[in-house]
């Protein structure tokens, strides 16, 4: 499925008075590297307010971009048109649900919640209150990914595939001190990326056939797709390799294709996300291939994989 500007409309180039006032929830490494500079530099958005669980981190980030800080998430919601999140899923979902109820548009991190019940509540709130939402499934906003997925869809006939997401992110680097990543592991952190790309390439995931987490933290998840294709996702964040491997492969009657990463950076992908987001808000569109419903679909896959791995399903 190709992702593009809703109804073919590109985002307007705004004056300051017309820019979306965006609040940022979170001030960790990802917020500093991607969210804050992306929002501050985009012509359609303005970073106005920051809240984080560590006030000193919020103050430092806000000061870098001329924004203010809010003492509570509720105070932030009073000051903005939209909210971007860069916090753990258990922090994101209740604030995002309240934001949607107050008519604020949402830029959500993956997974969208810590539990399936929380994800369903969030998706219901977004739909009920008619706000725009996008999930930061980074590679899906890369031009090369959009092009390759469109080509795979046009060709058809794919019967299987695999995804390998192998990194040492929990061994060192900016995200190695992330408590929620250590607790929930690659299934919740890189799993949404792997499942999303396999789903987009091979058809909607309809079932988790099997799932296993080894004592070394290596996940193997076997998926069934609508139309009969099957795939395997292999994921770890504790493998000492640099650079990491993130690869998606499909095969079928047209042979073997690799969904190649051609170098679009996370910052460039986030800018493309903001293009789509501004266009959605500007046109009143609330549906997008990567909106909260996509996040809910991926949350269901995560939940089922975890239950399979623990013998609950």
BAFI-3210 file (N, C-alpha, C; in Angstrom, 3 decimals, decimal comma, padded with zeros to 6 digits):
// residues 313
n [1|2|3|4|5|6|7|8|9|10|11|12|13|14|15|16|17|18|19|20|21|22|23|24|25|26|27|28|29|30|31|32|33|34|35|36|37|38|39|40|41|42|43|44|45|46|47|48|49|50|51|52|53|54|55|56|57|58|59|60|61|62|63|64|65|66|67|68|69|70|71|72|73|74|75|76|77|78|79|80|81|82|83|84|85|86|87|88|89|90|91|92|93|94|95|96|97|98|99|100|101|102|103|104|105|106|107|108|109|110|111|112|113|114|115|116|117|118|119|120|121|122|123|124|125|126|127|128|129|130|131|132|133|134|135|136|137|138|139|140|141|142|143|144|145|146|147|148|149|150|151|152|153|154|155|156|157|158|159|160|161|162|163|164|165|166|167|168|169|170|171|172|173|174|175|176|177|178|179|180|181|182|183|184|185|186|187|188|189|190|191|192|193|194|195|196|197|198|199|200|201|202|203|204|205|206|207|208|209|210|211|212|213|214|215|216|217|218|219|220|221|222|223|224|225|226|227|228|229|230|231|232|233|234|235|236|237|238|239|240|241|242|243|244|245|246|247|248|249|250|251|252|253|254|255|256|257|258|259|260|261|262|263|264|265|266|267|268|269|270|271|272|273|274|275|276|277|278|279|280|281|282|283|284|285|286|287|288|289|290|291|292|293|294|295|296|297|298|299|300|301|302|303|304|305|306|307|308|309|310|311|312|313]
n.u [000,841|000,607|001,901|000,978|000,314|-002,811|-005,690|-004,225|-003,206|-000,663|001,160|000,481|002,571|003,242|002,605|003,815|001,586|-000,173|000,879|000,848|000,539|002,604|002,961|005,439|005,799|008,036|011,613|013,896|016,621|015,593|013,631|015,265|016,954|015,280|012,377|012,090|013,905|012,816|010,097|010,490|011,817|010,130|008,033|005,297|004,771|005,167|007,209|006,035|005,708|007,000|006,880|008,210|009,077|011,324|011,995|014,272|015,364|013,320|013,369|015,900|015,668|013,460|014,501|016,451|015,034|013,447|011,044|008,461|008,112|005,861|004,186|002,650|001,249|-001,415|-001,476|000,130|-001,545|-003,428|-002,263|-001,741|-002,185|-001,656|-000,041|003,073|004,729|007,332|007,919|007,795|005,515|003,568|003,361|002,660|000,034|-002,218|-002,036|-002,230|-004,782|-006,367|-005,617|-006,693|-009,400|-009,698|-009,521|-007,028|-004,583|-002,506|000,820|002,206|004,306|005,666|005,362|001,838|000,716|000,979|-000,524|-003,014|-005,655|-005,367|-004,472|-006,728|-008,539|-007,304|-007,386|-010,160|-010,794|-009,518|-010,963|-013,570|-013,424|-012,523|-009,859|-006,688|-004,126|-000,874|001,516|004,845|006,364|009,165|010,636|008,606|008,015|010,005|011,038|012,074|011,089|008,321|008,171|009,190|007,374|005,056|005,781|006,037|003,389|002,135|003,272|002,612|001,812|003,456|004,655|005,910|008,143|010,691|011,918|014,697|015,833|018,396|020,306|022,554|021,441|020,676|022,967|024,730|025,082|022,720|020,168|020,462|020,015|017,342|014,649|012,148|012,594|014,469|012,855|010,627|011,688|012,803|010,442|008,452|009,787|011,382|009,781|007,224|008,121|009,181|006,943|005,123|006,305|006,474|003,764|002,841|004,129|003,381|000,704|-002,144|-001,442|-002,802|-002,612|-000,604|001,448|003,405|005,610|008,690|010,854|014,178|016,565|018,546|017,352|016,501|014,054|011,782|009,300|006,567|004,455|001,167|-000,376|-003,036|-004,457|-002,683|000,141|003,191|005,455|008,563|009,760|012,743|014,319|016,434|018,002|020,369|022,702|026,092|026,819|027,833|027,444|023,930|021,560|018,857|016,554|014,330|012,828|011,168|009,566|008,484|006,418|007,686|010,291|012,892|012,996|014,552|013,713|015,041|017,072|017,785|019,146|017,728|017,462|016,481|015,643|014,945|012,831|011,034|010,450|009,039|006,851|005,744|005,002|002,823|001,202|000,601|-000,798|-003,014|-004,311|-004,816|-006,601|-008,666|-008,653|-008,797|-007,993|-005,430|-002,889|-001,051|-002,128|-003,640|-005,082|-003,481|-001,476|-002,964|-003,567|-000,961|-000,408|-002,106|-000,880|001,573|000,616|-000,513|001,745|003,311|001,662|001,652|004,346|004,538|002,898|000,215|-001,613]
n.v [-001,191|002,147|005,024|008,349|011,866|012,753|012,518|013,431|015,903|018,153|019,389|022,698|025,621|027,312|030,424|031,795|032,229|030,357|027,898|024,591|024,280|022,439|020,207|018,483|015,395|014,102|013,909|012,544|010,676|010,023|011,978|014,241|013,772|013,407|014,077|016,759|018,528|018,009|018,878|021,565|022,552|022,162|023,632|023,661|023,265|024,125|023,954|024,274|023,651|021,637|018,650|016,511|013,620|014,132|017,177|018,820|017,846|018,415|021,216|021,794|020,802|022,277|024,878|024,847|025,130|027,345|026,942|026,506|025,032|022,681|022,146|019,888|017,153|017,777|020,557|021,088|020,185|022,199|024,158|023,598|022,434|019,941|016,856|015,346|012,295|010,878|008,795|006,002|003,240|002,792|005,237|006,875|006,041|006,678|009,495|010,228|009,288|010,985|013,389|013,054|013,025|015,652|016,838|017,030|016,518|013,679|012,434|009,450|007,187|003,878|000,766|001,600|001,441|-000,115|-002,349|-004,413|-003,735|-001,045|000,040|-000,323|001,378|003,836|003,957|003,960|006,433|008,225|007,774|008,404|011,119|012,287|013,037|013,626|011,176|009,698|007,069|006,547|004,779|004,331|003,637|003,387|005,883|006,562|007,471|005,459|003,115|003,409|003,392|000,826|-000,899|-000,296|-001,308|-004,051|-004,598|-004,146|-006,191|-008,656|-012,100|-013,033|-015,377|-015,824|-014,703|-012,935|-011,279|-009,709|-008,333|-007,299|-006,202|-004,450|-002,716|-002,638|-003,114|-001,017|002,542|005,236|004,289|002,282|002,489|002,485|001,697|000,529|-000,719|-002,686|-004,177|-004,994|-005,741|-006,779|-007,535|-005,615|-003,245|-003,282|-005,042|-003,940|-002,543|-004,609|-006,361|-004,617|-003,999|-006,556|-007,156|-005,093|-005,796|-008,458|-008,793|-008,440|-009,424|-012,260|-014,154|-015,439|-017,997|-019,354|-018,624|-017,792|-017,088|-017,023|-018,011|-016,208|-013,908|-013,794|-013,474|-015,415|-015,335|-016,690|-015,961|-015,769|-014,707|-012,839|-014,357|-016,425|-016,380|-016,848|-015,870|-015,123|-013,536|-012,482|-011,381|-009,398|-007,464|-007,607|-008,420|-008,345|-006,573|-004,201|-002,131|-002,652|-005,111|-004,751|-006,127|-006,975|-009,511|-010,849|-013,501|-015,313|-015,983|-014,257|-014,424|-013,391|-010,759|-008,017|-005,750|-002,891|-000,704|002,471|004,558|006,777|008,954|008,791|011,311|012,487|010,812|011,403|014,053|013,655|012,295|014,427|016,067|014,583|014,603|017,335|017,853|016,158|017,316|019,857|019,302|018,070|015,338|012,110|009,552|007,286|005,184|004,653|005,336|005,504|003,149|001,373|001,118|-000,182|-002,623|-003,711|-003,898|-005,958|-008,106|-008,188|-008,801|-011,346|-012,784|-012,695|-014,138|-016,614|-017,323|-017,696|-019,783|-019,277|-019,155]
n.w [000,000|-000,871|000,679|000,951|000,351|001,741|-000,282|-002,388|-001,738|-001,128|001,740|002,957|002,743|005,558|007,234|010,348|011,995|011,048|011,505|012,873|016,306|018,186|020,835|022,728|024,197|026,235|026,499|025,863|024,251|021,605|021,251|021,275|019,078|016,841|016,996|018,166|016,616|014,075|014,232|014,917|012,662|010,507|007,986|008,466|011,139|014,618|017,375|020,491|023,224|025,868|027,751|030,197|032,167|033,607|034,703|034,287|031,921|030,131|030,245|029,187|026,536|025,569|025,764|023,781|021,431|021,667|022,939|025,478|028,775|030,299|033,391|033,784|031,836|031,240|031,356|029,154|027,079|027,036|025,539|022,876|019,424|018,525|019,493|019,950|020,671|022,603|024,433|026,789|026,050|028,068|029,249|027,135|026,124|027,984|028,150|025,463|024,868|026,431|025,207|022,607|023,275|023,901|021,492|020,268|017,799|016,893|017,042|017,207|018,999|018,469|020,285|020,281|022,766|026,044|026,493|024,894|025,515|026,326|023,918|022,321|023,623|023,111|020,268|019,916|021,085|019,350|016,976|017,824|018,429|016,152|015,346|013,733|013,238|013,352|013,204|014,214|012,278|011,161|008,686|006,834|005,918|004,226|000,968|-000,738|000,388|000,116|-002,678|-003,316|-002,001|-003,407|-005,908|-005,290|-004,626|-007,097|-008,637|-007,315|-006,306|-004,248|-001,951|000,433|003,084|004,988|007,912|009,348|012,237|013,778|016,323|018,561|020,373|023,058|024,396|024,331|023,657|022,814|023,551|025,333|028,027|028,386|030,225|029,634|027,193|027,879|029,570|027,999|025,581|022,206|020,885|021,363|020,720|018,204|016,905|015,959|013,637|012,011|011,722|010,538|008,017|006,817|006,730|005,048|002,699|002,107|002,585|004,834|008,167|009,598|011,565|014,243|013,923|015,375|018,114|019,689|022,358|023,017|025,593|025,296|024,481|021,872|019,480|017,572|015,249|013,661|011,023|009,591|006,589|005,055|002,227|002,142|002,248|004,141|006,789|008,514|011,379|012,770|015,645|017,679|020,276|021,509|020,328|019,620|017,246|014,809|012,096|012,909|011,632|009,512|007,699|005,116|003,278|000,443|-001,401|-004,314|-007,173|-008,855|-008,197|-006,029|-003,756|-002,155|000,316|000,163|002,117|001,346|002,445|003,485|006,185|009,684|010,460|007,999|007,278|009,336|008,746|006,365|007,435|008,901|006,760|005,723|007,991|008,507|006,145|006,495|008,755|007,720|005,642|006,922|007,053|008,492|008,093|007,245|005,903|007,938|010,371|013,694|013,668|012,340|014,222|016,212|014,961|014,776|017,482|018,221|016,921|018,314|020,908|020,489|019,668|022,000|023,738|022,440|022,742|025,462|025,877|026,284|024,290]
ca.u [000,000|001,426|001,593|001,211|-000,508|-004,230|-006,419|-003,272|-002,904|000,596|000,968|000,686|003,675|002,497|003,179|003,879|000,247|-000,915|001,549|000,301|001,261|002,833|003,600|006,237|005,820|009,277|012,821|015,017|017,460|014,829|013,015|016,315|017,537|014,331|011,116|012,202|014,390|011,886|008,937|010,946|012,302|009,137|007,295|003,902|004,638|005,978|007,358|005,681|005,689|007,599|006,746|008,911|009,087|012,477|011,834|015,506|015,514|012,336|013,835|017,035|015,185|012,629|015,349|017,176|014,175|012,613|009,737|008,260|007,817|004,592|004,371|001,930|000,737|-002,689|-001,157|000,612|-002,685|-004,139|-001,497|-001,308|-003,142|-001,251|000,933|003,987|005,138|008,609|007,945|007,407|004,108|002,655|003,187|002,015|-001,367|-003,229|-001,977|-002,744|-006,236|-006,913|-005,395|-007,695|-010,697|-009,700|-009,433|-005,653|-004,075|-001,510|001,947|002,374|005,397|005,278|003,956|001,022|000,320|001,630|-001,434|-004,014|-006,810|-005,040|-004,426|-008,109|-009,116|-006,721|-007,942|-011,562|-010,833|-009,148|-012,084|-014,743|-013,254|-012,214|-008,570|-005,688|-003,101|000,121|002,436|006,211|006,957|010,097|010,994|007,459|007,962|011,128|010,584|012,424|010,187|007,034|008,309|009,357|006,119|004,138|006,208|005,672|001,945|001,788|003,717|001,813|002,331|004,452|004,149|006,581|009,150|011,344|012,489|015,746|016,136|019,440|021,084|023,084|020,985|020,573|024,305|025,419|024,491|021,766|018,938|020,806|019,539|015,885|014,117|011,041|013,147|015,031|011,760|009,714|012,521|012,648|009,090|007,722|010,533|011,598|008,711|006,283|008,718|009,283|005,610|004,501|006,851|006,031|002,333|002,670|004,674|002,794|-000,713|-002,419|-001,173|-004,052|-002,390|000,752|001,468|004,268|006,550|009,615|011,905|015,233|017,157|019,443|016,554|016,248|012,667|011,426|007,837|006,059|003,220|000,344|-000,929|-004,224|-004,076|-001,931|001,589|003,725|006,732|009,246|010,481|013,797|014,612|017,178|018,656|021,521|023,735|027,163|027,216|027,695|026,056|022,926|020,945|017,399|016,374|013,065|012,926|009,973|009,810|007,261|006,475|008,589|011,637|013,315|013,218|014,955|013,207|016,331|017,198|018,689|019,870|016,948|017,705|015,294|015,203|014,242|011,552|010,136|009,980|007,985|005,683|005,134|004,319|001,531|000,418|000,088|-001,805|-004,212|-004,995|-005,253|-007,725|-009,686|-008,583|-008,410|-007,593|-004,105|-002,417|-000,213|-002,768|-003,735|-005,620|-002,307|-000,872|-003,790|-003,344|000,344|-000,507|-002,733|000,148|002,481|-000,064|-000,655|003,086|003,715|000,860|002,165|005,657|004,390|002,001|-001,136|-002,511]
ca.v [000,000|003,356|006,096|009,638|012,940|012,445|013,114|014,029|017,279|018,384|020,339|024,108|026,287|028,161|031,472|031,419|032,224|029,205|026,651|023,787|024,357|021,049|019,925|017,262|014,640|013,342|014,688|011,614|010,699|010,054|013,314|015,203|013,503|013,351|014,800|018,202|019,262|017,866|019,756|022,955|022,957|021,963|024,875|023,578|023,003|024,929|023,333|025,324|023,255|020,336|018,059|015,249|013,191|014,817|018,588|019,439|017,440|019,199|022,603|021,864|020,619|023,426|026,049|024,730|025,483|028,491|026,501|026,575|023,748|022,595|021,381|018,617|016,910|018,475|021,949|021,098|020,045|023,483|025,141|023,077|021,842|018,556|016,347|014,287|011,501|010,163|008,233|004,587|003,034|002,909|006,677|007,463|005,751|007,451|010,918|010,352|009,101|012,247|014,403|012,848|013,449|017,120|017,309|017,262|015,559|012,857|011,731|008,398|006,233|002,473|000,421|002,732|001,248|-001,252|-003,494|-004,354|-002,980|000,384|000,416|-000,234|002,615|004,963|003,976|004,367|007,869|008,918|007,690|009,082|012,567|012,749|013,706|012,980|010,434|008,944|006,294|006,718|003,560|005,221|003,304|003,505|007,246|006,733|007,374|004,183|002,083|003,619|002,962|-000,624|-001,549|-000,138|-002,255|-005,392|-004,716|-004,256|-007,483|-009,717|-013,453|-013,317|-016,475|-015,892|-013,685|-012,932|-010,022|-009,858|-007,085|-007,768|-005,049|-004,461|-001,451|-002,701|-003,325|000,261|003,567|006,151|003,656|001,128|002,703|002,585|000,628|-000,197|-001,590|-003,859|-004,967|-005,555|-006,385|-006,457|-007,752|-004,347|-002,112|-003,417|-005,871|-003,202|-002,250|-005,846|-006,838|-003,660|-004,140|-007,846|-007,011|-004,240|-006,461|-009,771|-008,798|-008,314|-010,550|-012,773|-015,054|-015,807|-019,461|-019,772|-017,599|-018,294|-016,195|-017,853|-017,506|-015,113|-012,764|-013,840|-013,801|-015,961|-015,265|-017,182|-015,236|-016,112|-013,514|-012,970|-014,831|-017,670|-016,230|-016,960|-015,175|-015,303|-012,376|-012,801|-010,082|-009,306|-006,178|-007,897|-009,066|-007,353|-006,262|-002,789|-001,712|-003,692|-005,599|-004,666|-006,601|-007,633|-010,246|-011,583|-014,365|-015,832|-016,356|-013,333|-014,579|-012,979|-009,312|-007,450|-004,401|-002,282|000,598|003,232|005,623|007,857|009,000|008,909|012,708|012,704|010,093|012,138|015,205|013,165|012,081|015,724|016,484|013,903|015,007|018,689|017,747|015,567|018,310|020,939|018,859|017,424|013,892|011,362|008,203|007,187|003,808|004,516|006,020|004,735|001,813|000,553|000,818|-001,173|-003,899|-004,217|-004,257|-007,283|-009,080|-008,271|-009,506|-012,759|-013,377|-012,887|-015,243|-017,860|-017,634|-018,109|-020,911|-018,852|-019,232]
ca.w [000,000|-000,989|001,598|000,331|000,879|001,633|-001,399|-003,314|-001,357|-000,427|002,822|002,638|003,405|006,465|008,034|011,757|012,578|010,547|011,839|013,963|017,579|018,577|022,108|022,721|025,436|026,267|026,221|025,829|023,054|020,359|021,173|020,943|017,769|015,723|017,143|018,384|015,442|012,950|014,430|014,907|011,340|009,455|007,754|008,879|012,570|015,529|018,685|021,443|024,627|026,157|029,082|030,388|033,560|034,211|034,343|033,789|030,523|029,372|030,166|028,254|025,163|025,207|025,579|022,516|020,296|021,982|023,420|026,911|029,409|031,018|034,621|033,681|030,485|031,053|031,017|027,769|026,166|026,967|024,777|021,581|018,481|018,283|020,454|019,521|021,821|022,577|025,784|026,798|025,693|029,202|029,492|025,969|025,807|028,707|027,785|024,098|024,904|026,929|024,173|021,558|023,814|023,908|020,121|019,838|016,825|017,559|016,439|018,198|018,865|018,504|020,116|020,714|024,162|026,686|026,445|023,835|026,008|026,264|022,501|021,837|024,164|022,381|018,914|020,027|021,352|018,117|016,048|018,378|018,462|014,808|015,226|012,876|013,974|012,599|014,028|013,728|011,726|010,474|007,302|005,944|005,383|003,305|-000,424|-001,352|000,895|-000,548|-004,070|-003,395|-001,624|-004,535|-006,936|-004,835|-004,756|-008,522|-009,157|-006,712|-006,382|-003,210|-001,126|001,721|003,322|006,291|008,397|010,358|012,928|014,675|016,770|019,917|020,947|024,519|024,946|024,403|022,814|023,455|024,028|026,157|029,399|028,327|031,072|029,010|026,151|028,548|030,142|027,002|024,582|020,789|020,377|021,408|020,174|016,759|016,347|015,116|012,334|011,237|011,394|009,619|006,669|006,280|006,470|003,874|001,518|001,825|002,892|006,264|009,057|010,153|012,695|014,650|013,926|016,476|018,577|020,693|022,852|023,588|026,831|024,914|024,062|020,437|019,143|016,264|015,154|012,376|010,741|008,434|005,973|004,220|000,902|002,275|002,432|005,491|006,956|009,796|011,883|013,731|016,250|018,926|020,520|022,368|019,519|019,513|015,879|014,460|012,285|013,001|010,398|009,406|006,329|004,789|002,028|000,017|-002,548|-004,919|-008,585|-009,553|-007,672|-004,687|-003,672|-000,864|000,541|000,474|002,763|000,477|003,124|004,084|007,622|010,528|010,419|006,726|007,345|010,222|007,978|005,463|008,291|009,184|005,535|005,698|009,161|008,258|005,088|007,083|009,580|006,844|004,811|007,734|006,846|009,683|007,707|006,631|006,098|009,127|011,488|014,935|013,380|012,038|015,505|016,902|014,282|015,189|018,898|018,271|016,542|019,453|021,990|020,152|019,686|023,391|024,283|021,854|023,302|026,851|025,935|026,671|023,132]
c.u [000,874|000,950|001,889|000,317|-001,983|-004,889|-005,495|-002,819|-001,569|000,358|001,244|001,965|003,080|003,303|003,135|002,489|-000,553|-000,279|000,807|001,172|001,386|003,524|004,325|006,236|007,063|010,466|014,062|015,779|016,676|014,141|014,043|016,837|016,561|013,129|011,304|012,759|013,455|010,712|009,351|011,302|011,247|008,315|005,855|003,685|005,553|006,020|007,134|005,901|006,273|007,230|007,527|008,888|010,278|012,421|013,096|015,760|014,546|012,815|014,984|016,553|014,360|013,483|016,105|016,355|013,199|011,209|009,651|008,082|006,475|004,807|003,688|001,524|-000,568|-002,466|-000,644|-000,565|-003,462|-003,508|-001,229|-002,490|-002,892|-000,181|001,762|004,540|006,491|008,859|007,564|005,909|003,153|002,440|002,389|000,504|-002,370|-003,223|-002,553|-004,259|-006,925|-006,761|-006,425|-009,065|-010,821|-009,454|-008,041|-005,216|-002,808|-000,437|002,422|003,619|004,841|005,975|003,082|000,587|001,091|000,790|-002,424|-005,239|-006,556|-004,992|-005,833|-008,788|-008,600|-007,315|-009,402|-011,672|-010,497|-010,313|-013,280|-014,629|-012,727|-010,917|-007,657|-004,652|-002,156|001,041|003,824|006,818|007,973|010,300|009,826|007,323|009,145|010,636|010,896|011,516|008,822|007,075|008,382|008,087|005,086|004,489|005,851|004,176|001,509|002,146|002,859|002,506|003,360|003,883|004,814|007,610|009,753|011,815|013,543|016,049|017,109|020,331|021,660|022,642|020,897|021,920|025,070|024,766|023,374|020,531|019,199|020,353|018,018|015,257|013,025|011,543|013,770|013,915|010,958|010,442|012,178|011,235|008,317|008,461|010,734|010,532|007,714|006,828|008,730|007,905|004,927|004,997|006,463|004,554|002,096|003,116|003,883|001,283|-000,939|-002,104|-002,485|-003,840|-000,900|000,752|002,267|005,167|007,410|010,603|012,946|015,758|018,129|018,685|016,295|014,809|012,586|009,898|007,421|004,658|002,484|-000,327|-002,199|-003,802|-003,171|-000,435|001,955|005,067|007,279|009,960|011,466|014,325|015,427|017,771|019,880|022,599|024,843|027,652|026,957|028,255|025,119|022,362|019,435|017,062|015,023|013,185|011,581|010,335|008,492|007,468|007,361|010,002|011,772|013,586|013,616|014,401|014,372|016,175|018,235|019,223|019,055|017,133|016,392|014,747|014,436|012,884|010,552|009,620|008,873|006,706|004,975|004,448|002,907|000,625|-000,202|-001,008|-003,101|-004,999|-005,577|-006,499|-008,856|-009,717|-008,130|-007,984|-006,283|-003,641|-001,615|-000,803|-002,900|-004,283|-004,495|-001,606|-001,641|-003,609|-002,016|000,344|-001,135|-001,733|001,127|001,865|-000,153|000,696|003,549|002,950|001,321|003,480|005,572|003,415|000,581|-002,119|-002,115]
c.v [001,238|004,405|007,410|010,685|012,623|013,225|013,823|015,416|017,353|019,411|021,761|024,606|027,410|029,372|031,047|031,318|031,000|027,873|025,916|023,968|022,935|021,003|018,597|016,654|013,750|014,215|013,801|011,676|010,806|011,405|014,349|015,026|013,717|014,273|016,315|018,943|019,161|018,814|021,212|023,438|022,859|023,241|024,848|023,381|023,920|024,218|024,406|024,936|021,859|019,925|016,756|014,900|013,775|016,292|019,218|019,071|018,216|020,638|022,747|021,758|021,812|024,655|026,031|025,251|026,625|028,128|026,711|025,164|023,844|021,765|020,021|018,393|017,660|019,944|022,060|021,041|021,341|024,432|024,746|022,616|020,350|018,171|015,251|013,603|010,844|009,628|006,757|004,413|003,180|004,359|007,302|007,271|006,540|008,936|011,122|010,177|010,363|013,352|014,281|013,316|014,965|017,695|017,589|016,147|014,899|012,321|010,731|007,570|004,812|001,783|001,518|002,621|000,064|-002,508|-003,312|-003,572|-001,480|000,868|000,564|001,030|003,835|005,070|004,411|005,876|008,677|008,927|008,502|010,597|013,132|013,503|012,931|012,271|009,763|008,243|006,365|005,342|004,031|004,887|003,429|004,905|007,553|006,595|006,029|003,058|002,200|003,085|001,442|-001,370|-001,433|-001,126|-003,689|-005,616|-004,874|-005,631|-008,628|-011,066|-013,801|-014,341|-016,541|-014,796|-013,821|-011,530|-010,363|-008,486|-007,429|-006,594|-005,322|-003,238|-001,468|-002,921|-002,023|001,257|004,312|005,487|002,493|001,270|002,820|001,414|-000,165|-001,114|-002,845|-004,767|-005,691|-006,164|-006,043|-006,675|-006,453|-003,210|-002,215|-004,276|-005,108|-002,869|-003,499|-006,332|-005,921|-003,847|-005,472|-007,796|-006,199|-004,939|-007,698|-009,830|-008,801|-009,589|-010,977|-013,669|-015,144|-017,314|-019,986|-018,608|-018,186|-017,198|-017,060|-017,244|-016,368|-013,879|-012,690|-014,293|-014,360|-016,031|-015,676|-016,612|-015,829|-014,838|-013,837|-013,354|-016,039|-017,549|-016,428|-016,245|-015,451|-014,002|-012,827|-011,488|-010,242|-007,913|-006,361|-008,672|-008,049|-007,169|-004,785|-002,583|-002,909|-004,056|-005,405|-004,940|-007,296|-008,233|-010,879|-012,435|-014,944|-016,085|-015,428|-013,406|-014,039|-011,485|-008,936|-006,038|-003,569|-000,941|001,392|004,502|006,789|007,819|009,066|010,333|013,007|012,007|010,843|013,410|014,806|012,847|013,400|016,303|015,892|014,405|016,387|018,658|017,154|016,595|019,409|020,567|018,225|015,917|013,198|009,929|008,237|005,751|003,590|005,265|005,089|003,334|000,855|000,158|-000,232|-002,555|-004,514|-004,616|-005,642|-008,376|-009,280|-009,091|-010,995|-013,457|-013,638|-014,047|-016,581|-018,283|-018,136|-019,267|-020,571|-018,963|-020,408]
c.w [000,000|000,000|000,905|000,945|000,682|000,502|-002,389|-002,937|-000,634|000,675|002,379|003,304|004,235|006,900|009,487|012,351|012,166|010,922|012,949|015,203|018,121|019,929|022,029|024,115|025,414|025,898|026,260|024,519|021,750|020,172|020,746|019,526|016,620|015,919|017,218|017,173|014,249|013,051|014,325|013,507|010,247|009,256|008,245|010,358|013,371|016,878|019,741|022,889|024,779|027,583|029,102|031,865|034,314|033,809|033,764|032,328|029,639|029,190|029,184|026,809|024,720|024,927|024,267|021,346|020,603|022,408|024,927|027,461|030,117|032,276|034,610|032,232|030,218|030,708|029,588|026,801|026,021|025,953|023,329|020,724|018,300|019,291|019,797|020,762|021,577|023,980|025,721|026,566|026,859|029,620|028,350|025,944|026,646|028,363|026,390|024,052|025,399|025,884|023,056|022,025|023,836|022,517|019,620|018,885|017,376|016,619|017,479|017,926|018,910|019,673|020,725|022,170|024,733|026,633|025,309|024,281|025,931|024,814|021,932|022,360|023,416|020,981|018,927|020,242|020,102|017,140|016,540|018,256|017,142|014,666|014,282|013,749|012,989|013,587|013,392|013,404|010,689|009,000|006,335|005,341|004,464|001,872|-001,053|-000,874|000,236|-001,985|-004,172|-003,007|-002,739|-005,643|-006,554|-004,972|-006,189|-009,078|-008,627|-006,776|-005,336|-002,229|000,250|001,879|004,698|006,622|009,440|010,933|014,048|015,060|018,162|020,690|022,462|025,191|025,117|023,476|023,518|024,032|024,976|027,603|029,462|029,080|030,365|027,898|026,759|029,053|029,068|025,813|023,147|020,256|020,330|020,727|018,667|016,098|015,494|013,731|011,450|010,802|010,379|008,194|006,037|005,896|005,193|002,597|001,115|002,035|004,392|007,042|009,707|011,365|012,996|014,813|015,104|016,858|019,675|021,063|023,532|024,873|026,562|024,421|022,577|020,197|017,725|016,216|013,747|012,167|009,538|007,930|005,189|002,805|000,944|002,430|003,904|005,570|008,344|010,144|012,954|014,301|017,525|019,033|021,407|021,620|019,262|018,083|015,605|013,050|012,395|011,636|010,494|007,944|006,184|003,394|001,724|-001,189|-003,029|-006,391|-009,404|-009,004|-006,265|-004,693|-002,253|-000,780|001,059|001,177|001,973|001,131|003,628|005,592|008,385|010,507|009,125|006,720|008,222|009,547|007,010|006,231|008,566|007,949|005,490|006,814|008,956|007,189|005,615|007,879|008,712|006,060|005,611|007,588|008,132|009,361|006,929|006,835|007,370|010,320|012,685|014,711|013,010|013,330|016,271|016,282|014,724|016,658|019,057|017,903|017,698|020,579|021,712|020,155|021,113|024,027|023,723|022,511|024,731|027,012|026,338|025,515|022,262]
res [x|x|x|x|x|x|x|x|x|x|x|x|x|x|x|x|x|x|x|x|x|x|x|x|x|x|x|x|x|x|x|x|x|x|x|x|x|x|x|x|x|x|x|x|x|x|x|x|x|x|x|x|x|x|x|x|x|x|x|x|x|x|x|x|x|x|x|x|x|x|x|x|x|x|x|x|x|x|x|x|x|x|x|x|x|x|x|x|x|x|x|x|x|x|x|x|x|x|x|x|x|x|x|x|x|x|x|x|x|x|x|x|x|x|x|x|x|x|x|x|x|x|x|x|x|x|x|x|x|x|x|x|x|x|x|x|x|x|x|x|x|x|x|x|x|x|x|x|x|x|x|x|x|x|x|x|x|x|x|x|x|x|x|x|x|x|x|x|x|x|x|x|x|x|x|x|x|x|x|x|x|x|x|x|x|x|x|x|x|x|x|x|x|x|x|x|x|x|x|x|x|x|x|x|x|x|x|x|x|x|x|x|x|x|x|x|x|x|x|x|x|x|x|x|x|x|x|x|x|x|x|x|x|x|x|x|x|x|x|x|x|x|x|x|x|x|x|x|x|x|x|x|x|x|x|x|x|x|x|x|x|x|x|x|x|x|x|x|x|x|x|x|x|x|x|x|x|x|x|x|x|x|x|x|x|x|x|x|x|x|x|x|x|x|x|x|x|x|x|x|x|x|x|x|x|x|x|x|x|x|x|x|x]
***
